[in-house]
Amino acid sequence: MKLSTSTNLLFLRPDGRIFPLPEAMALMREAGFTYLDMNFYDWSTTPGSPYMTGDWQRWLDGVLEAKERLGIRYEQSHAYFFNFLDPALDREWWQHQQDQVLRSLDCCRQLGVKTAVIHPCTVFGSQRMTEDSKQANIRYIEGLLEATYRSGIVLAVENMVDRDIYPIRKYCAVPEELVELVDAVGDPRVKICWDFEHGDIMGQDQPSVLRLLGDRLAATHVSEQHGWGELYLLHRLPLTGKIQWAPILAALREIGYQGCFSYEAHNYLNALPDTCIQPALEIAYRVGEHLMTCLLYTSPSPRDRG
């Protein structure tokens, strides 16, 4: 398993300024990170982003140059996403959003990304929400597979949260729906991303969930929350909340997970001044190192004991 961090760990500054990505990559590398996770959603939705200009390929070329120069690998990424099942979207705007998804996946190809995370969507208001949502998501994912078949990128469907809209349900907020969706698509390029903070908010038994996912698991999002009701309390550094990581790491070892253990913890750093960036990145890396060490010394699984 590889310690990784989303590029959003160093993205926005307290004054709203976007931190230049090649410079952020250099600082992350200096702190110890060699694996990064490109978050195209942030780069697509933040005003002033160079990625959303007509010169986006030149921007990406600069990222590619920094990647090679610094010896960084992008193994995981978060593709752009939108509510592709929103009935209020007209065809033109839907296609504009979909073009952003496809652009992000093309950038993943150029970066050498192995696994790109996508979001499922929900058919709200249906009397058969689960089944109708499953079929709609299958059709959408199959379209993405057709568009990316030459790249070989694995699409990892992320678990959702619906506690904030209770009693309304959101598709794939429970792991069984994720498993059923991936199995129904039936393509080895479609797997699962498990977001531990989402699972924590939903009150799920995460070691048991990981055993259910098994070899369907291809990506992770790692963070904690200090109280799910406020946005700034979300996406915090692991070991600063209530998640019990030792049983989770034991389960990851048990299922033989070999992907990225990837931070999505931007609210840890985005309120700190620039003078705190480097020590904060170093602390984040050391926390990850500690968790990787715990992974080595968790109780062996029956498989390990032979």
Buried (B, 14 or more C-beta within 10 A) or exposed (E): BBBBBBBBBBBBBEEEEBBBBBEBBBBBBEBBBEBBBBBBBBBBEBEEBBBBEEEBBEBBEBBBEBBEEBEBBBBBBBBBBBBBBEEEBEEEEBEEBBEBBBBBBBBBBBBBBBBBBBBBBBBBEEEEBBEBBBBBBBEBBEBBBEBBEEBEBBBBBBBBBBEEEEEEBBBBBBBEBBBBBBEEBEEEBBBBBBBBBBBBBBEBEBBEBBBBBEEBBBBBBBBBBEEBEEEEBBBBBBEBBEBEBBBBBBBBBBBEBEBBBBBBBBBBBBEBEEEEBBEBBBBBBEBBEEBBEBBEEBEEBEEEEE
